[in-house]
Amino acid sequence: MADILNQEELRTLTDIGFIAASRGLQDHAVAIFDAVKALRPEGEAGYLGLSMVDILKGNPAAAVETLKEAPQSDAVNTFLGIALVQSSDIQTGRQVLQSVINESADTPFARIASETLASVSATAAHG
């Protein structure tokens, strides 16, 4: 089944899914990301897309569950940390984000994790 689309076509399909999600077409995005996940279950893209849709729908707890099933990567762990924070599991979210920073310094994901931690700390200080 994985041979249905080549890597470039799969990347394009994933991009279309993210565009659909960002435009409020969540049902279409879910269909696309379900297909991506079925075609490449060992890849992170389908899981990341589905979790983004959950977050956009205001359901970060569902995003956490989706990301816990995903293959581990810096991207998955970064978005897992964000979803945990958004679902009010701030302590675990901070730990996951800090692990991304510790294990993958000088990467875009470490920068996102660091910015998220700074935002969480600023919110806690003012809240």
Secondary structure by P-SEA (a helix, b strand, c coil): ccccccaaaaaaaaaaaaaaaaacaaaaaaaaaaaaaaaccccaaaaaaaaaaaaaaccaaaaaaaaaaccccaaaaaaaaaaaaaacaaaaaaaaaaaaaaaccccaaaaaaaaaaaaaaaaaaac
